[in-house]
Amino acid sequence: MKINGTYLVHLPQERAYALLQDPEILAKCMPGCDRLDKVAENEYEMKMKMAIASMSGLFDGRVKLADQQPPSSFRLLVEGKGKIGFLKGDGLLKIETGDETTNVIYEGDVQIGGTMAAVGQRLLDTTSKMMIKRFFDKFAEVTRDLKTPGPVPAQLQD
């Protein structure tokens, strides 16, 4: 399944890039995420609860940040499995600057298997769009008070 879209965030580009890679922020914003623990450089172990239609279940998985091009883009790789199936996602996030806002443009592929895949493509499309919207709505809420510049991560410094 292909996913793509654009969200406007009210942060400067460098700050948006840094916060979209912050595991604490990601854990707060990902729907159903119970835990996101660092296991290696740019790699995290995750526990989350997923619900689609009348099915729900716990998932164990990994989140990896790759192909980092600060502050303009990075790839987000997600894998998870649970009793109701598995999911695997590969998405490219492009962070494009405006004056005081930033566009986050995402595009990617998601594969879903097991019992979850039986709910049908239309429902999966709707659910994925809803989860992405919830992520960015929560991201806006969580980062609202973080607009003041904080320290720039070393990877963004020249």
C-alpha positions as semicolon CSV with decimal commas, in nm:
position;residue;x (nm);y (nm);z (nm)
1;M;0,000;0,000;0,000
2;K;0,136;0,342;-0,097
3;I;0,108;0,636;0,140
4;N;0,188;1,002;0,080
5;G;0,091;1,346;0,195
6;T;0,206;1,679;0,332
7;Y;0,171;1,837;0,675
8;L;0,251;2,192;0,777
9;V;0,434;2,226;1,108
10;H;0,486;2,558;1,284
11;L;0,857;2,515;1,345
12;P;1,173;2,614;1,160
13;Q;1,317;2,342;0,935
14;E;1,615;2,248;1,155
15;R;1,398;2,224;1,466
16;A;1,131;2,018;1,287
17;Y;1,399;1,780;1,155
18;A;1,551;1,733;1,501
19;L;1,216;1,681;1,675
20;L;1,095;1,431;1,414
21;Q;1,398;1,218;1,506
22;D;1,368;1,257;1,883
23;P;1,261;0,918;2,029
24;E;1,078;1,080;2,320
25;I;0,872;1,295;2,081
26;L;0,811;1,000;1,844
27;A;0,691;0,779;2,131
28;K;0,445;1,047;2,244
29;C;0,313;1,105;1,892
30;M;0,286;0,755;1,742
31;P;-0,070;0,626;1,799
32;G;-0,069;0,328;2,032
33;C;0,303;0,348;2,114
34;D;0,374;0,220;2,465
35;R;0,751;0,226;2,448
36;L;1,039;0,328;2,222
37;D;1,383;0,227;2,353
38;K;1,717;0,292;2,186
39;V;1,898;-0,032;2,093
40;A;2,161;0,108;1,854
41;E;2,254;0,433;1,684
42;N;1,935;0,556;1,512
43;E;1,752;0,230;1,591
44;Y;1,477;0,175;1,845
45;E;1,275;-0,115;1,981
46;M;0,905;-0,045;2,004
47;K;0,595;-0,181;2,172
48;M;0,263;-0,056;2,048
49;K;-0,105;-0,142;2,041
50;M;-0,269;-0,150;1,700
51;A;-0,643;-0,155;1,635
52;I;-0,806;-0,204;1,295
53;A;-1,182;-0,252;1,273
54;S;-1,276;-0,503;1,546
55;M;-0,922;-0,644;1,573
56;S;-0,658;-0,520;1,811
57;G;-0,331;-0,651;1,940
58;L;0,010;-0,573;2,079
59;F;0,305;-0,540;1,844
60;D;0,676;-0,568;1,903
61;G;0,889;-0,398;1,647
62;R;1,176;-0,177;1,542
63;V;1,203;0,178;1,417
64;K;1,515;0,282;1,227
65;L;1,620;0,623;1,099
66;A;1,827;0,601;0,779
67;D;1,955;0,800;0,481
68;Q;1,976;1,115;0,690
69;Q;2,032;1,438;0,497
70;P;2,008;1,705;0,771
71;P;1,797;1,914;0,779
72;S;1,607;1,823;0,462
73;S;1,520;1,452;0,465
74;F;1,550;1,109;0,624
75;R;1,403;0,763;0,581
76;L;1,193;0,598;0,852
77;L;1,187;0,217;0,851
78;V;0,930;0,042;1,071
79;E;0,872;-0,329;1,131
80;G;0,631;-0,488;1,374
81;K;0,464;-0,819;1,444
82;G;0,195;-0,940;1,676
83;K;-0,078;-1,202;1,708
84;I;-0,300;-1,033;1,449
85;G;-0,031;-0,997;1,184
86;F;0,269;-0,795;1,080
87;L;0,348;-0,459;0,930
88;K;0,651;-0,328;0,749
89;G;0,691;0,030;0,638
90;D;0,949;0,234;0,453
91;G;0,890;0,606;0,429
92;L;1,086;0,908;0,313
93;L;1,024;1,232;0,500
94;K;1,124;1,553;0,325
95;I;1,137;1,863;0,540
96;E;1,102;2,182;0,334
97;T;1,133;2,522;0,488
98;G;0,907;2,822;0,468
99;D;0,941;3,147;0,663
100;E;0,841;3,029;1,010
101;T;0,674;2,707;0,908
102;T;0,792;2,384;0,754
103;N;0,626;2,136;0,521
104;V;0,680;1,770;0,603
105;I;0,625;1,572;0,285
106;Y;0,607;1,195;0,326
107;E;0,587;0,911;0,081
108;G;0,629;0,543;0,135
109;D;0,512;0,186;0,122
110;V;0,344;-0,018;0,392
111;Q;0,301;-0,394;0,383
112;I;0,050;-0,561;0,612
113;G;-0,002;-0,933;0,651
114;G;-0,176;-1,189;0,865
115;T;-0,525;-1,148;1,002
116;M;-0,499;-0,767;0,973
117;A;-0,470;-0,792;0,594
118;A;-0,810;-0,962;0,580
119;V;-0,995;-0,639;0,668
120;G;-0,960;-0,511;0,314
121;Q;-0,763;-0,248;0,127
122;R;-1,017;0,034;0,168
123;L;-1,026;0,001;0,546
124;L;-0,645;-0,022;0,563
125;D;-0,611;0,296;0,353
126;T;-0,852;0,482;0,579
127;T;-0,685;0,355;0,897
128;S;-0,334;0,446;0,778
129;K;-0,446;0,800;0,684
130;M;-0,615;0,838;1,022
131;M;-0,303;0,719;1,209
132;I;-0,077;0,957;1,014
133;K;-0,314;1,247;1,084
134;R;-0,320;1,156;1,455
135;F;0,061;1,147;1,457
136;F;0,093;1,497;1,308
137;D;-0,188;1,639;1,523
138;K;-0,013;1,505;1,834
139;F;0,324;1,628;1,701
140;A;0,178;1,979;1,667
141;E;0,039;1,959;2,021
142;V;0,358;1,823;2,179
143;T;0,587;2,067;1,998
144;R;0,368;2,376;2,046
145;D;0,568;2,475;2,354
146;L;0,902;2,379;2,197
147;K;0,908;2,653;1,934
148;T;1,189;2,833;2,109
149;P;1,515;2,706;1,968
150;G;1,691;2,451;2,181
151;P;2,035;2,308;2,129
152;V;2,092;2,188;1,774
153;P;2,194;1,820;1,766
154;A;2,560;1,763;1,670
155;Q;2,456;1,596;1,344
156;L;2,303;1,926;1,228
157;Q;2,599;2,145;1,319
158;D;2,847;2,237;1,046
